[in-house]
């Protein structure tokens, strides 16, 4: 499948089938993370793959009660290390969230290629997630992502290109 067609099929799944992800597919997702680009190739991250239901139950609470955190067969916590990332994006900010987001996006598309669906989780209490997953003080929980076989279909559309694209200058 062509990449843009794959992107069109991707959506944020919030209901998952009770079906485990094969080891070879999980390994494929790991490769997508491993080969993601980062500023100056610092690779300032660590990804925690969570399958244990007791840990996912605790994460569900730390993710403001979102039940699909427990339902998904896999939750990936993306931990960034700001002191290891490129410090001067745009001349004024640290690249950690960009770097980790690129890696997660690659994994998300690799998942879709293998007929898995994902949901990017931004609603969480970082302090609680760090405690549950024993993340060191210098680590930053950038995001969590559920991964699994969705039991729902995509329902959202996209804005027209004329609403999001400008040429030569902002208009």
C-alpha positions as CSV (number, residue, x, y, z in Angstrom):
1,X,0.0,0.0,0.0
2,X,1.3,3.5,-0.8
3,X,2.2,5.6,2.2
4,X,-0.5,8.3,1.8
5,X,-3.2,5.6,1.4
6,X,-1.9,4.0,4.6
7,X,-2.2,7.4,6.4
8,X,-5.7,7.8,5.2
9,X,-6.7,4.6,6.9
10,X,-5.1,5.4,10.2
11,X,-7.3,6.8,13.0
12,X,-7.3,7.1,16.8
13,X,-8.8,3.8,18.0
14,X,-10.5,3.7,21.4
15,X,-11.9,0.2,21.3
16,X,-9.8,-2.9,20.8
17,X,-10.4,-6.5,20.1
18,X,-9.2,-9.1,22.6
19,X,-6.4,-10.2,20.3
20,X,-2.7,-10.3,21.1
21,X,-0.1,-8.8,18.8
22,X,2.3,-11.4,17.3
23,X,5.9,-11.2,18.3
24,X,7.1,-10.6,14.8
25,X,4.8,-7.6,14.5
26,X,6.0,-6.2,17.8
27,X,9.6,-6.6,16.5
28,X,8.6,-4.7,13.4
29,X,7.3,-1.8,15.6
30,X,10.5,-1.8,17.5
31,X,12.5,-1.4,14.2
32,X,10.3,1.6,13.3
33,X,11.2,3.2,16.6
34,X,14.9,2.3,16.3
35,X,15.3,3.9,12.8
36,X,13.4,7.1,13.6
37,X,15.4,10.3,13.0
38,X,16.2,12.7,15.7
39,X,18.0,16.1,15.9
40,X,21.8,15.4,15.4
41,X,20.9,11.6,15.7
42,X,20.9,11.8,19.5
43,X,18.1,9.3,19.8
44,X,17.2,10.8,23.2
45,X,14.5,8.3,24.1
46,X,13.4,5.0,25.6
47,X,10.2,3.3,24.9
48,X,8.5,1.0,27.4
49,X,6.2,-1.7,26.0
50,X,3.5,-2.6,28.5
51,X,1.4,-5.7,28.2
52,X,0.8,-6.6,31.9
53,X,-2.8,-5.9,32.9
54,X,-2.0,-4.9,36.4
55,X,0.3,-2.2,35.2
56,X,-2.2,-1.1,32.5
57,X,-4.9,-0.8,35.2
58,X,-2.7,1.6,37.1
59,X,-1.9,3.5,33.9
60,X,-5.6,3.7,33.1
61,X,-6.0,5.7,36.3
62,X,-2.9,7.9,35.5
63,X,-4.5,8.5,32.1
64,X,-7.6,10.0,33.6
65,X,-9.6,6.8,33.5
66,X,-9.4,6.2,29.7
67,X,-10.6,2.6,29.6
68,X,-9.0,1.7,26.3
69,X,-5.6,1.9,28.0
70,X,-6.6,-1.3,29.7
71,X,-8.3,-2.8,26.7
72,X,-5.4,-2.4,24.2
73,X,-3.1,-5.4,24.1
74,X,-0.1,-3.0,24.1
75,X,0.6,0.4,25.6
76,X,3.8,2.1,24.6
77,X,5.2,4.8,26.9
78,X,7.5,7.2,25.2
79,X,10.2,8.6,27.5
80,X,12.4,11.4,26.4
81,X,15.6,12.7,27.9
82,X,15.8,16.5,27.3
83,X,19.4,16.8,28.3
84,X,20.4,14.4,25.5
85,X,18.4,16.0,22.7
86,X,19.3,18.8,20.3
87,X,19.0,22.0,22.5
88,X,18.4,24.8,20.0
89,X,15.4,24.1,17.7
90,X,14.6,27.3,16.0
91,X,17.3,28.9,18.2
92,X,15.1,28.8,21.3
93,X,13.8,25.4,22.3
94,X,14.7,21.8,23.0
95,X,13.8,19.2,20.3
96,X,12.8,16.4,22.7
97,X,9.0,16.5,22.0
98,X,9.6,16.7,18.2
99,X,12.2,13.8,18.3
100,X,10.0,11.5,20.3
101,X,6.9,12.4,18.3
102,X,8.6,11.5,15.0
103,X,9.6,8.1,16.4
104,X,6.0,7.5,17.7
105,X,4.6,8.5,14.3
106,X,6.9,6.1,12.5
107,X,5.7,3.3,14.9
108,X,2.1,4.3,14.4
109,X,2.4,4.0,10.6
110,X,4.3,0.7,10.9
111,X,1.5,-0.5,13.1
112,X,-1.2,0.5,10.6
113,X,0.8,-1.3,7.8
114,X,0.5,-4.5,10.0
115,X,-3.3,-3.8,10.3
116,X,-3.0,-2.5,13.9
117,X,-4.6,0.7,15.1
118,X,-3.3,3.1,17.7
119,X,-4.3,6.0,19.8
120,X,-2.0,8.8,20.9
121,X,-2.6,9.6,24.6
122,X,-1.9,13.1,25.8
123,X,-4.2,13.1,28.8
124,X,-2.1,11.7,31.6
125,X,-0.5,12.7,34.9
126,X,3.2,12.5,34.2
127,X,4.1,12.2,37.9
128,X,1.9,9.2,38.3
129,X,3.1,7.5,35.0
130,X,6.7,8.1,36.0
131,X,6.1,6.4,39.4
132,X,4.2,3.4,37.9
133,X,6.9,2.8,35.2
134,X,9.8,3.7,37.5
135,X,11.0,6.4,35.0
136,X,14.1,8.2,36.3
137,X,13.9,11.8,37.4
138,X,15.6,13.1,34.2
139,X,13.1,11.3,32.0
140,X,10.1,13.0,30.6
141,X,6.9,11.1,29.7
142,X,6.2,12.7,26.3
143,X,3.2,10.5,25.4
144,X,1.7,7.1,25.7
145,X,0.2,5.2,22.8
146,X,-2.2,2.2,22.7
147,X,-1.7,-0.4,20.0
148,X,-4.0,-3.2,19.0
149,X,-6.6,-4.5,16.6
150,X,-9.5,-1.9,16.6
151,X,-13.1,-3.0,16.9
152,X,-14.3,0.3,15.4
153,X,-14.0,2.1,12.0
154,X,-12.6,5.5,11.2
155,X,-15.3,8.2,11.3
156,X,-13.4,11.5,11.2
157,X,-12.7,13.6,8.1
158,X,-10.0,16.1,7.2
159,X,-10.0,19.8,6.5
160,X,-9.8,20.9,2.9
161,X,-6.2,21.6,1.6
162,X,-7.2,25.3,1.1
163,X,-7.6,25.6,4.9
164,X,-4.2,24.3,5.8
165,X,-1.8,25.1,3.0
166,X,-0.3,28.5,2.1
167,X,2.3,29.3,-0.6
168,X,5.3,31.6,-0.4
169,X,4.0,33.4,2.8
170,X,1.3,33.0,5.5
171,X,-2.1,33.9,4.3
